[in-house]
């Protein structure tokens, strides 16, 4: 990862390692960002905007410090300068500081590598995968979930893909990204889906109830 990573802040998108993300780039500052990335390392860091961004989006509103870098795996530059790109999630990072010399945002970052799984964690992850698939199949969030397509994904890739694409709040996805690794992420995803299943069945139950 370069010393300064171009960062693309959005209010409702969280990128995870190993997952693909299609984006349409139309703002002039981010057209410049993509053009520069295509001419150099093809890397962009996705970060989530913090609540309250609406009043000063054109400036540099606060973002969550943990994001995920993505490699531009596919790009299409349109005649008017807009871009259609597909990012492939690479590595999580933490923002240390920001550079404000260009029209778009860049940051000095430190890597947050996903830890290697022990053999016990691999077994637990396989069990958690089965539980996640069970919860999805029995809920409204299971619409569009194809178990046959999921079979082609590793346990780690499936957990990350579901964390990114399930119908969850952006802040919930951010919390999943910030988990220390995919094993903890799978456990947190199960807890989140179980809570949502309970609330769907018993709407009067408060999530704060002990």
ABEGO torsion letter per residue (X at the ends): XBABBBBBBBAABBBBBGBBBBBBBABAAAAAAAAAAAABAGBBBBBBBBBGAAAAAABBBBBBABBBBBBBABBBBBAAGBBBBBBBBBBBBBBABBBAABABBBBBBBBBBBBBBBAAAAAAAAAAAAAAAAAAAABAAABGBBAAAAAABBAAAAAAAAAAABBBBAAAAAAAAABABAAAAAAAAAAAAAAAAAAAABAABBAABX
